Every structure is written in C-alpha cells, then in structure tokens.
C-alpha cells in the first residue's frame, strides 16, 4: 500500500519510545520496525538513552547503528518526565525563575542537539515549560528567548533542525 502524499512528501509514521518504557531500547526499536513504523521519537531518559549517564557518545553510536540497521528515522525528544528532577515532573523548565534551573534544562537541550547530530536525527523536539505562577508574559518570553538562543546556535552549527 502506498501512503497518501501531502505536498509531494509521503506520509510517514513514527512512534515515541516513551510509550515503550518497559522495553529495552533495542527491543522497542525492533518492535516498531516490525510493526511497520518509519521512525521513532527517541525520548532521552534513564530507561532508554540516558543523556546524563557516562559514555553518552558511545551509547549514542550504538543506537545510531541499530536505527540504521532497522531502517528507522529518528527525532530526538526531550520531554522526559523526571530526567532532571526526580520530584518535579518536566522540571526544571526554560521558564523557571532561577537561572541555575534554566541552565540545567539548557544543558539537557544542548546534549540533545549533540545526540541528534550523532544519530542523524531530522529534528529535536523540546518543551518550554508552563508559565510560572506570578510571572508576567514579557518576563516568560524573555527567559524563553534567552534560554533557547544557545540551543538554537548549537543546533544550527550541528545542522540539526
């Protein structure tokens, strides 16, 4: 069956690995390939590709080889629920009041850009965070722009959207 076309580009299907958190990454990727998916949204988290664990580059190379062998494209997802803070879902964010908290999220996103470049990913997906109670929108937009600037610079340098 030929997928319908939209704007000259065939429709492709992917699945987020966070939906298969109970499987080893190799098993999850094989399952998705077997089911006919074209790609994966690879969530950087402790259960699959932990961005904070040692030997990230070596582990990323292994994943890149596995993705290639299975014919899967990849998008890097950074929405892991507790990867940076085991007590605060999705925290810290790019909108947090504390600069050190925002810096931790920026560091994660910079790691994600490097992982994406090493995997040949076609994009990195990130989440800004929610408006912190008591924060006006102008301040939030300023925090977001300042936080994303180094990430976007790194992504442009690496050729990662």
C-alpha positions as CSV (number, residue, x, y, z in Angstrom):
1,X,0.0,0.0,0.0
2,X,1.4,3.4,-1.0
3,X,0.9,6.1,1.7
4,X,-1.1,9.2,0.6
5,X,1.0,12.1,-0.4
6,X,0.8,15.6,1.1
7,X,2.6,18.4,-0.6
8,X,4.8,15.9,-2.5
9,X,6.1,14.3,0.6
10,X,4.9,10.8,1.5
11,X,3.2,10.4,4.9
12,X,5.5,8.6,7.3
13,X,4.6,7.1,10.7
14,X,6.7,7.2,13.9
15,X,6.1,6.2,17.5
16,X,7.5,7.8,20.7
17,X,9.8,5.5,22.7
18,X,8.4,6.8,25.9
19,X,5.3,4.7,25.1
20,X,7.5,1.6,25.3
21,X,9.4,2.5,28.5
22,X,9.0,-1.1,29.9
23,X,11.0,-2.5,27.0
24,X,14.8,-2.4,26.4
25,X,15.6,0.2,23.7
26,X,16.8,-2.5,21.2
27,X,13.6,-4.5,21.7
28,X,11.4,-1.4,21.4
29,X,13.2,-0.3,18.2
30,X,12.9,-3.8,16.7
31,X,9.2,-4.0,17.6
32,X,8.5,-0.6,16.0
33,X,10.3,-1.7,12.8
34,X,8.5,-5.0,12.8
35,X,5.1,-3.1,13.1
36,X,6.0,-1.0,10.0
37,X,6.8,2.3,11.6
38,X,9.1,4.5,9.6
39,X,10.7,6.3,12.6
40,X,10.8,6.9,16.3
41,X,10.6,9.8,18.6
42,X,13.5,8.8,20.9
43,X,12.9,10.2,24.4
44,X,16.2,10.9,26.2
45,X,15.5,9.4,29.6
46,X,17.0,7.0,32.1
47,X,15.2,4.0,30.6
48,X,16.4,4.2,27.0
49,X,19.2,6.7,26.2
50,X,20.1,8.5,29.4
51,X,21.6,11.8,28.5
52,X,23.2,12.2,31.9
53,X,24.8,8.8,32.2
54,X,28.5,8.2,31.3
55,X,29.7,7.3,27.8
56,X,26.8,9.1,26.1
57,X,28.7,9.3,22.8
58,X,29.4,5.6,22.7
59,X,25.9,4.6,23.6
60,X,24.5,7.0,21.0
61,X,26.7,5.4,18.3
62,X,25.3,2.0,19.2
63,X,21.7,3.4,18.9
64,X,22.6,5.1,15.6
65,X,23.8,1.7,14.2
66,X,20.7,0.0,15.4
67,X,18.4,2.6,13.9
68,X,20.2,2.4,10.6
69,X,20.1,-1.4,10.6
70,X,16.3,-1.3,11.2
71,X,15.7,1.5,8.6
72,X,14.2,3.9,11.2
73,X,14.4,7.6,11.1
74,X,14.6,9.5,14.4
75,X,13.5,12.6,16.1
76,X,15.1,13.4,19.5
77,X,12.5,14.1,22.2
78,X,13.4,15.9,25.4
79,X,10.2,15.6,27.3
80,X,11.3,13.0,29.8
81,X,9.2,13.5,32.9
82,X,11.8,13.2,35.7
83,X,15.2,13.1,34.0
84,X,16.4,16.3,35.7
85,X,14.4,16.3,38.9
86,X,13.0,13.2,40.4
87,X,10.5,15.2,42.4
88,X,9.2,17.6,39.7
89,X,7.6,16.4,36.5
90,X,9.3,18.1,33.5
91,X,11.3,20.3,35.8
92,X,13.2,22.4,35.6
93,X,12.0,24.3,32.6
94,X,13.1,27.1,30.3
95,X,10.7,29.4,32.1
96,X,11.7,28.8,35.7
97,X,12.7,31.9,37.7
98,X,16.1,30.6,38.9
99,X,18.8,31.0,36.2
100,X,20.6,27.8,37.5
101,X,17.4,25.8,37.0
102,X,17.1,27.1,33.4
103,X,20.7,26.3,32.9
104,X,20.1,22.7,33.8
105,X,17.4,22.5,31.1
106,X,19.6,24.3,28.6
107,X,22.4,21.8,29.2
108,X,20.0,18.9,28.6
109,X,18.9,20.5,25.3
110,X,22.5,21.0,24.2
111,X,23.1,17.3,24.9
112,X,20.0,16.5,22.9
113,X,21.3,18.5,20.0
114,X,24.6,16.6,20.1
115,X,22.8,13.3,20.3
116,X,20.6,14.3,17.4
117,X,23.6,15.2,15.3
118,X,25.2,11.9,16.1
119,X,22.1,10.0,15.3
120,X,21.4,11.9,12.1
121,X,18.0,13.0,13.5
122,X,15.9,15.3,11.5
123,X,14.8,17.3,14.5
124,X,15.0,17.9,18.2
125,X,11.7,18.5,20.0
126,X,11.6,20.5,23.2
127,X,9.1,21.8,25.7
128,X,9.3,25.4,27.0
129,X,7.6,24.7,30.3
130,X,4.5,26.3,31.7
131,X,4.1,29.9,32.8
132,X,5.3,30.1,36.4
133,X,2.6,31.5,38.7
134,X,3.2,35.2,39.3
135,X,5.4,35.6,36.2
136,X,4.3,38.1,33.6
137,X,4.3,37.0,30.0
138,X,7.0,39.5,29.0
139,X,9.4,38.0,31.5
140,X,8.5,34.5,30.4
141,X,9.1,35.3,26.8
142,X,12.5,36.9,27.7
143,X,13.5,33.8,29.7
144,X,12.5,31.6,26.8
145,X,14.3,33.6,24.2
146,X,17.5,33.8,26.3
147,X,17.3,30.1,27.1
148,X,16.8,28.9,23.5
149,X,19.5,31.1,22.0
150,X,22.4,28.8,22.8
151,X,20.4,25.8,21.9
152,X,19.4,27.2,18.5
153,X,23.0,28.3,17.9
154,X,24.3,24.8,18.7
155,X,21.6,23.2,16.5
156,X,22.4,25.5,13.6
157,X,26.1,24.7,14.0
158,X,25.4,21.0,14.0
159,X,22.9,21.1,11.2
160,X,20.0,19.9,13.3
161,X,16.6,21.5,13.0
